[in-house]
Amino acid sequence: MVANAEIKIEKTAKSRVSEYDVNNVPFGKCFSDHMFIAEFANGKWEKAYIQPYGDLPMSYAMSALHYGQAIFEGMKAYKSVEGNVSVFRPLENFKRLNKSAIRMAMPEVPEELFMGGLMELLKLDSAWIPTSDSGSLYIRPFLIATDEAIGVKASDTYKFIIITCPAGKYYAEPIKVLIETNYIRAVEGGVGFVKAAGNYGRSLYPTKLAQQKGYQQVIWTDGKTHSFLEESGTMNLMFVIDGKVVTPALSDTILAGITRDSVLALARHWGMEVEERKISITEILEAHAKGVLQEAFGVGTAATIAQIIGIGYNDNYYPLPAVEDRKFSNKIDETLRNIRKGKTEDVLHWMYKVN
Ligand SMILES: Cc1ncc(COP(=O)(O)O)c(C=O)c1O
């Protein structure tokens, strides 16, 4: 198996970074100079290299395209005020990638490849990391099946790739979300708890219908009864109800978000009571009617903390309290931002230093 030291590096002849204002680019549209690639064949990880960002040479019969063996991760690197580069909890993404790999019958990526490739890549492309307050370098590791073969079976060959892109705010404004009670994102025994590409493909049509009604995202409900809230788009859900932080308990139909875990850890660190449990639509509507639904927000790597200003359900719209009045989510948002930018003590040891 390839060791960290065996990552071959081919540097770009000319960096493209000066062509962009990295503090001001649309999310996910402009990619940094280099990418990391590792190749799996003959039952082992055989090659690892970094090369200039470019296209993927592949067959039209490549199995990822036909049978969906494709998984990914999302994490972010930050530059501190002093110019130090660090990544937010990358080992959690590493573990989750391999959880996804196992469920999709793909080979696990060794830690030295995931972390070794990531560190080398970030050292090469650190000029692409935004320095603005809400800026970061979004990191997209992904694993795809590359056999040139028609026929439903697990591929024998794979590529693990890391690409990166500068990122600012994901949602410019607070969002409106629609509770979805017709379509399903995930079912028990399925793949909702992993980051399989197909989970996202299947979410697009219901999301498009919600967007046509003026919402930015849907809130998925459980596949059996459509009465319990699960998650939203690429975010886990959190509420403050009557002073208590409440979030849907994890299950095999919900992605175990690293931001979710971080928000809960900070809340507990501050001595707050946190409840991870089932949350029914009825409970949310009743809390709204009583005036005790104080905060609702989505949490995820891309969006960080996305304030929800209103919830739609069955042709009714339920507006929520003003964002300025939301003590918990605003404090969390600010604290996470300060930890990531090295402006405040990293009390829970989340920042993984690159240099
Ligand atoms: C379906 C889904 N839920 C939740 C999340 C939030 O997870 P994390 O905080 O690890 O980004 C994501 C994003 O990765 C997601 O795609």
The ligand as an SDF file (V2000), in Angstrom:
LIG
                    3D

 16 16  0  0  0  0  0  0  0  0999 V2000
  -27.9610   15.1410    4.2490 C   0  0  0  0  0  0  0  0  0  0  0  0
  -27.0600   15.9250    5.1080 C   0  0  0  0  0  0  0  0  0  0  0  0
  -27.3970   16.1350    6.3820 N   0  0  0  0  0  0  0  0  0  0  0  0
  -26.6100   16.8440    7.2260 C   0  0  0  0  0  0  0  0  0  0  0  0
  -25.4110   17.3700    6.8010 C   0  0  0  0  0  0  0  0  0  0  0  0
  -24.5270   18.1140    7.7540 C   0  0  0  0  0  0  0  0  0  0  0  0
  -23.3630   17.3940    8.0140 O   0  0  0  0  0  0  0  0  0  0  0  0
  -21.9990   18.1220    8.3700 P   0  0  0  0  0  0  0  0  0  0  0  0
  -22.2740   18.9880    9.5260 O   0  0  0  0  0  0  0  0  0  0  0  0
  -21.0560   17.0270    8.7050 O   0  0  0  0  0  0  0  0  0  0  0  0
  -21.6110   18.8960    7.1790 O   0  0  0  0  0  0  0  0  0  0  0  0
  -25.0210   17.1830    5.4670 C   0  0  0  0  0  0  0  0  0  0  0  0
  -23.7490   17.7250    4.9720 C   0  0  0  0  0  0  0  0  0  0  0  0
  -22.7640   17.0180    4.9270 O   0  0  0  0  0  0  0  0  0  0  0  0
  -25.8600   16.4450    4.6040 C   0  0  0  0  0  0  0  0  0  0  0  0
  -25.5130   16.2520    3.3290 O   0  0  0  0  0  0  0  0  0  0  0  0
  1  2  1  0
  2  3  1  0
  2 15  2  0
  3  4  2  0
  4  5  1  0
  5  6  1  0
  5 12  2  0
  6  7  1  0
  7  8  1  0
  8  9  2  0
  8 10  1  0
  8 11  1  0
 12 13  1  0
 12 15  1  0
 13 14  2  0
 15 16  1  0
M  END
$$$$
